[in-house]
Structures are given as C-alpha cells and as structure tokens.
C-alpha cells in the first residue's frame, strides 16, 4: 500500500519486531549483566590495547572486566536473533518501498516541528515506543544522532550524519544499521562507530556516491565481541 497510515505501520511494525528479536537475543542475560555489558563496551572502545606487558593495577582491573565481557557475550547472547533483527530492519531500505514512501510524504514540516539537531527539509517526525522516526527530504540534511532516534529515512541529497561515541551504525547489545543508496555523503565517525559491533551488530552500507569517512579509534568495520561491517559499493 502507498497510504501513509500503512507505510507508517510498516515502519513502526518493523521496529517493534526487531526490538522483540533483540530482546530475545538477551533473554538469558541478567539485568545487572546487561548494564555491565553496555558500560563495558564504552570502556573497551576507550581503553583497549592489543598487548600489554606488566600492566598497572588499574589496567589489570580493566583487563579482568574485558574477560568478563567476552565470556558473557560468548555464553549468553543469542546472535541468531540479533541477525534476524538486522534482517528485519533491512526491509526499510527496500528501494521500491522507498519510492512509495517518497510519493506519500512530499511537504516539509514547519520549522517548529523539526526535532532539535536536525537541519534541512523534514517530511515526518513521529515519536514511537522504539524511538523517533524521521523522514528527511530530497535536499541536504544534517542529523546529530543520539538515543532519541529509532529510524531515519532520508530521501536524497548530500547529507551529514554526526553521532556520539558508539553512536552511528553501531551495535551495542543490539543492532545499528545505516544504508545509503546514493549521493555524496560525509560520515564524521566518533570512536566506536561507522559499522561497529560491541556485543551487537553494526553495519554501514553505502551503495553509491563519492563519500567521505572520518574516524580513528575502532571505527569503520571494527568489532570486539560482535560484528562490524562498512561496505562502500561504489564511488
């Protein structure tokens, strides 16, 4: 269907299904262990060093926590369910479906209705239980990404994406997915982002365009206890 209510239902339904699959993958992880894994992922990105000889006591404690992180990931997370969640989310990048979406939303929102940290024409900004859904117009946009966002669909233009540490296309006990079909994009990647996985799955797939990727520490296809992919297919 090309009706707005059906298109929106497909978006919210896909997010809900992926959320359920993600929760199922963590079903055997105690709440305290989930909190530990989430926080330790940040610590690993900030401090990980491949080899240390005679580490100081503080570093030795971090190493013990890294070992606990690895053991919990290996023994208690069901990665098949996380992969299923990623598959569910990729439905939202289907090009024929996106063409129907572009035909349904054509009028930009008023400036007062555009979420903070977003610039350019915005066609939809919808709060859901799984985060904010935003549809960006065919012109240039910029997005400062944080935990508010569940889904961004941008319909074209040379766009700029900025996320915090472990933010953009990062799987941190979950799935972070960015699929871009065209245009010349700039990805400003803070540490642990840009197709990175830490106890989760992070994928950045750019199909076309002359793109720029800027990042340094554990970015662009990095993973520890997870799956990280950056695929640039052309340009």
N, C-alpha and C positions, 0 to 999 in steps of 0.2 A: 504494500500500500504506500501511496505518496502522501496520505493525510498526515498532518502534523501530529495528531494525537497518537497515531500508530508508530510513526518514526520515533517520537519521544518514548513511547512504551518499549520499543525495541532497545533504545539506549539504556533506559533505567533497568529493564529486564536483564540485559547483558551484564551490567554492573552488579546487579543482585546475584545472578548466577555465579559470576566469577568470585564474588565475595564469599558465597557459600562454599565454593570449591577451595578457596584459600583457607577458610575456617576448618574445613575437613582435613586439610593437609596438616593443620596444627592441633588436631583433636587430642593427640596424646601428649602434648606439651603443656605442663602445668603453668598456671598464670605467672607465678614467680619466675619460672624459666623463660617464659615469653619476654617478660620485662628485661631479664638479664640478656637474652639474645639480641633484643632490639638495641639496648645500650652498648653492648659489647661490639656490635657491628661498627658503630661510630668509633669506638676506641681502636679497633683493628685498623680502620682506614687512617686514623690519625697517627698511629704509632708503629704499624707493622714494619719490621725489618727482617729480611730473609734469614740472616745468620748473625748471631751474637755470641761472642766469646766472653765468659766470665761477666754476665750481666749484673748490674747493681740490683739491690733488693727490690726497688720499685719496679724495675723492668722484669725481674723474675716473677713478681706477682701478676703482672700483665700477661706473661707467657702462660702461667697456670690458668688464667681466665681464658686465654686463647684456646688452650687444650680443652677446657670445659665447653667452650663454644663449638669447637669441631666435633666433640663427642655427641652433644645434644643434636646438632644438625644431622649427623650421620645416623643416629639411632632413632630419632623421634619425629622427624619431618617427613611426610609422605610427598615426595617430589612429583609423583604421577599426578596428584591432584593440583599441584601448582602448574604443571604443564597444561593440564586441562583448563585451568583458569586463563592461562595465556592464550590458548586456542579460542576460548570463548570471547576474549577481548578483541582478537584479530578480526572477528566478524564486523566490527565497527570501522574497519579500514577497507571494506569491500568497495571497489570503485563504482560499480553500478548502483549500489545502495547510496553511496555518497552523492551521486548525480541527482537522485531523487531528493535527497536532503537539501542540496543546493537549490533545487527548484521550489522547495516548500518554505524556506526562510530566505527572504531577499531584502527585507527592510531593516536597516540598523536600528538598534535601541538608542534611546536618548542618552546623553552623556551621564545623566544622574543614575541610570540603570546599569551602567558598566561597572563591573567589580573593580575594586582598587588593585593596582598593579598590572592592569591590562590597558593597552592602548590600541587605537585603530577601530574600524567598524566591527561591532559585535552584534550578532544577529539573535543570539539566545543566551541567557544566563539563568539557569534553573537550579535551585537547591534541591538535593535529594538526600536520602539517608546514607548514600555512599559517596557523598561529596558533590561539589559544584560541577554542573555540566555547562560548558561554554562552547558556542559555535562562533568562530571568527570569520569575518567576511573575506572576499577575494583579494583585498588590498593588503598592504603591510600592516602587521600587528606585532606587538611585543607582549610577552607573558612573563611575569615574575611569579614563579611557581612555588607553592607551599602546600600545606596539608589541606587547605580548603578544597582543592581541585580533585574531582574524581575522573573527569573526562574533558579533554579539549579536542574539538574537531575544527581544524582551520581549512577554509575552502580555497586557499591560494595566497599568492603574494610572497614577497621576500620578508620572512618573519624572523623574530629574535626570541629565543627561549632562554630564560635565566632561572636557575634553581639553586637552592641552598645545598650544603653538603648532603650527600646521599639523597639527592632530590630528583634530578631529571633522568627519566628512563632507568631508574634504579629499583631492583627488587631487594627489599629489606624485610624479611619474613613475609613476602608477598610478591606481587608482580608489578613491575614498572615498564610500560611499553610506549614507545613513540614510533609511529610510522608516518613518513613524509613521502608523498608521491611526486612532488615537483617543486620547482623554484630554487633560488639561490639562498640558502639559509645560513645563519650564524648560530653556532651552539657554544655558549660560554659555560664550560663544564667545571664546576667546583669539584672538590675531591670526592671520589666515590660515586661518580655519576657518568651518564653517557653510555648506557648499555652496560650496567654493572650489577653484579649479584652478590649479596652477602646474606646467606640464609634465605635466598629467594632468586627470582629470575628477572633480569633487566635486559631489555632489547631496544636498541635504537636502529631502525631500518630506514635508510633514505634512498629512494628509488632513482632520483634524478636531480640534476642541477649542480652548479658549482658551489659546493658548500664549504664552510669553514668550521673546524672543530678546534676549540681552545681549551686545554686542560692539562693537568700534570699528574697529580697523585692518585693512582688507582682509578683512572678514568678510561673510557673508550675501549670497552670489551674486557674490563677487569672483573675478576670474581675470586672470592675466598668462601668456600662452603656454599657455593651457589653456581649460577650460570650467568655470564655476561657476554653479550654479543653486540658489536657495532658492525653493521653491514651497509656499505655505501656502494650502490649498484652501478652508478654512472656519474660522469662529471669529473 
